Amino acid sequence: MSDDRLAGAKWFKSTRSSGNHECVEVAFLDGGGIGVRDSKNPTGPALVFTPGEWEAFTAGVQDGEFSRPKA
């Protein structure tokens, strides 16, 4: 995404990341947005979420909404 909000963003990975390049990176942007990108392609597209969207997503992760069904 070519978005001025991403200029100068400080990207980081989860502390649980194994250190390889197969994860997502997040940046807290000026103006309150949250950027998300693929660490394998840092110059590629990025998504930008509002704080409310990000909070709903992270709450869903913590609540197990995105867990794979047990076989």
Sequence and secondary structure as in RCSB ss.txt:
>XXXX:A:sequence
MSDDRLAGAKWFKSTRSSGNHECVEVAFLDGGGIGVRDSKNPTGPALVFTPGEWEAFTAGVQDGEFSRPKA
>XXXX:A:secstr
   GGGTT   B  TT  SSS SEEEEE TTS EEEEETT TTS EEEE HHHHHHHHHHHHTTTT     
